[in-house]
């Protein structure tokens, strides 16, 4: 016969996972249509609106612009307009949410 803690432990585990999944999903939903900066393994940086992601961490940005890695710190160059872009998850180095994007939604309410 299983002890009471073993029974409660097995019953509670799916609820804890479901709660963590719900919180993660809610955080991602709050980032929808926010401006994001994604750095890639080849040195490029893409900036655009976060539209969606999947289990493999692939990210789709709308109105995306590509910034090339500059050889010297003074030359940024012009961004290349991509429009809709899909970034494979295995090429993502970092993702940042642009602070202006977060501020406009909190002040706009």
RALIN-V93287 format. One record per backbone hydrogen bond with DSSP energy under -1.0 kcal/mol. CO is the residue of the C=O (numbers start at 1). NH is the residue of the N-H. E is the energy in kcal/mol with one decimal. If there is no record, write none. Layout:
[[CO & NH & E] [CO & NH & E]]
This chain:
[[3 & 7 & -2.0] [4 & 8 & -2.5] [5 & 9 & -2.5] [6 & 10 & -2.0] [7 & 11 & -1.8] [8 & 12 & -2.5] [9 & 13 & -1.4] [12 & 16 & -2.3] [13 & 17 & -2.4] [14 & 18 & -2.4] [15 & 19 & -2.3] [16 & 20 & -2.4] [17 & 21 & -2.5] [18 & 22 & -2.4] [19 & 23 & -2.4] [20 & 24 & -2.3] [21 & 25 & -2.5] [22 & 26 & -2.2] [23 & 27 & -2.2] [24 & 28 & -2.2] [25 & 29 & -2.6] [26 & 30 & -1.9] [31 & 34 & -2.0] [34 & 50 & -2.7] [35 & 98 & -2.9] [36 & 48 & -2.0] [37 & 96 & -2.5] [38 & 46 & -2.7] [39 & 93 & -3.4] [39 & 94 & -1.3] [40 & 43 & -1.9] [44 & 40 & -2.7] [45 & 67 & -3.1] [46 & 38 & -3.2] [47 & 65 & -2.3] [48 & 36 & -3.4] [49 & 62 & -2.7] [50 & 33 & -3.2] [52 & 60 & -2.6] [54 & 57 & -1.8] [58 & 54 & -1.0] [59 & 87 & -3.3] [60 & 51 & -2.7] [60 & 52 & -1.2] [61 & 85 & -2.7] [62 & 49 & -2.8] [64 & 82 & -2.8] [64 & 83 & -1.8] [65 & 47 & -2.4] [66 & 80 & -2.5] [67 & 45 & -2.5] [80 & 66 & -3.2] [83 & 64 & -3.7] [85 & 61 & -2.7] [87 & 59 & -2.4] [88 & 91 & -2.0] [89 & 92 & -1.2] [91 & 41 & -1.9] [94 & 39 & -2.3] [96 & 37 & -3.0] [98 & 102 & -1.2] [99 & 103 & -2.2] [100 & 104 & -2.0] [102 & 106 & -1.5] [103 & 107 & -2.2] [104 & 108 & -1.3]]
